[in-house]
């Protein structure tokens, strides 16, 4: 499937500048992986995909892991450095370290997703993960973006030393 998409894009004059293996892999149960998929499976599969990309499309940057850690995570760790209001949606979560341990094909760019919280449409489902609009100009709300970055810098330094760091998904602005 990836070959079909890449070739189609290139054949139509749109080279693929960057590719991620999958979206938000740390939420193992709801990302679309098969039942029982593990962080070890992810590391194996990301290596296979990035190895294939580097061999067949060397001009395409390999970007990952596009995790939500730091946005969704341990509220106790986040209370002194709030990095978002989104609560864990899945009982089967993996940390960036769990996903990346054992990988052998280096990424070109470290990516993460950042949200201040969930959208209004999900407020009824997860009321603690939604910010009241009256708080959007508060210091606490405005600190979420830089805190998410600060949370991810050590992960970037570990997995893409000296590399770029991108926010590849954000919203609820």
C-alpha positions in Angstrom: 0.0 0.0 0.0 2.8 2.4 0.8 4.5 1.8 -2.5 1.2 2.4 -4.3 0.8 5.7 -2.5 4.4 6.9 -2.9 4.5 6.0 -6.6 1.1 7.6 -7.3 2.2 10.8 -5.7 5.5 10.9 -7.5 3.9 10.0 -10.9 1.7 13.0 -10.5 4.5 15.4 -9.8 4.1 15.5 -6.0 7.2 14.0 -4.4 6.8 12.8 -0.8 8.9 15.0 1.4 8.4 13.1 4.6 6.6 9.9 5.9 5.6 8.6 9.2 5.0 4.9 9.8 1.7 5.4 11.7 -0.4 7.9 13.6 -0.2 8.1 17.4 1.3 4.6 17.9 1.5 5.0 21.7 -2.3 4.5 21.9 -2.0 0.8 20.9 -5.6 -0.2 21.3 -7.2 2.6 19.3 -4.6 3.4 16.6 -5.9 0.6 14.3 -3.3 -2.0 15.1 -4.4 -5.7 15.3 -5.6 -6.9 18.7 -2.6 -7.8 20.9 -0.1 -5.5 19.0 2.7 -4.4 21.2 5.4 -1.8 21.4 7.9 -4.4 20.3 5.8 -5.1 17.2 5.8 -1.4 16.5 9.6 -1.1 16.8 10.0 -4.0 14.3 7.4 -2.7 11.9 8.7 0.9 12.0 12.2 -0.4 11.2 10.9 -2.4 8.3 9.0 0.6 6.9 11.8 3.2 7.4 14.3 0.7 5.9 12.1 0.3 2.9 11.6 4.1 2.6 15.3 4.8 2.8 16.1 2.1 0.2 13.4 3.1 -2.3 12.7 6.8 -1.7 16.0 8.1 -0.2 14.9 11.8 -0.6 11.9 11.2 1.7 12.5 12.0 5.4 11.6 9.4 7.9 9.6 11.1 10.7 8.3 9.7 13.9 7.2 8.5 16.3 4.3 11.1 16.2 3.3 10.2 19.7 1.0 11.9 22.1 3.1 11.3 25.2 3.3 14.6 27.1 -0.2 15.4 25.9 -1.7 12.2 27.1 0.0 10.8 30.1 0.6 10.6 33.8 -1.4 13.4 35.4 0.9 13.3 38.5 4.0 13.9 36.4 2.1 16.7 34.5 0.8 18.6 37.5 3.9 20.8 37.9 4.4 21.1 34.1 1.0 20.8 32.5 1.4 19.7 28.9 -2.2 19.3 27.8 -5.6 18.3 29.0 -6.1 15.1 27.0 -6.6 12.0 29.2 -5.6 8.5 28.3 -8.2 7.1 26.0 -6.8 3.6 25.9 -5.8 1.1 28.6 -3.0 -0.2 26.4 -0.6 2.8 26.2 3.1 2.7 25.3 5.7 5.3 26.1 8.0 6.7 23.4 10.8 4.8 25.0 8.8 1.5 24.8 8.1 2.2 21.1 11.6 3.2 20.2 13.5 0.6 22.2 15.1 -1.9 19.9 14.7 0.2 16.7 17.7 0.1 14.4 16.7 2.4 11.5 17.3 6.0 12.5 14.6 8.6 12.0 15.5 11.9 10.3 13.0 14.0 12.3 11.5 13.5 15.7 7.8 14.3 15.8 5.1 14.6 18.4 1.5 15.7 18.6 0.4 18.5 20.8 -3.1 19.5 22.0 -4.1 21.8 24.8 -7.1 19.5 25.3 -9.9 17.8 23.5 -12.4 19.6 21.3 -15.8 20.8 22.4 -17.4 17.9 20.6 -15.7 15.5 23.1 -16.3 17.5 26.2 -19.2 15.3 27.3 -17.1 12.2 27.0 -14.0 13.6 28.8 -14.9 16.7 30.7 -11.6 16.9 32.6 -9.7 17.1 29.3 -11.5 20.2 28.0 -10.5 23.8 28.7 -13.2 26.3 29.3 -12.9 29.1 26.7 -12.5 31.7 29.5 -9.1 30.1 30.3 -7.6 30.3 26.9 -5.6 33.5 27.7 -4.4 32.3 31.1 -0.7 31.6 31.8 -1.6 27.9 32.5 -3.3 27.4 29.1 -0.6 29.3 27.2 2.2 27.3 28.9 0.9 24.0 27.4 2.6 24.4 24.0 6.1 25.2 25.4 5.7 22.5 28.1 4.9 19.9 25.5 8.0 20.9 23.6 10.1 20.7 26.8 8.7 17.3 27.5 9.7 16.0 24.1 13.2 17.6 23.7 14.9 14.9 25.8 13.2 12.2 23.6 14.3 13.9 20.4 17.8 14.2 21.8 17.8 10.5 22.6 16.3 9.2 19.4 17.3 11.8 16.8 20.3 13.5 18.3 20.9 16.9 16.8 17.9 16.5 14.5 14.8 18.6 13.9 11.7 18.3 16.0 8.3 18.8 14.4 4.8 19.1 15.8 3.0 17.0 13.2 -0.5 17.3 14.6 -2.2 19.9 16.7 -5.5 21.6 17.1 -8.1 22.9 19.5 -6.6 26.4 19.0 
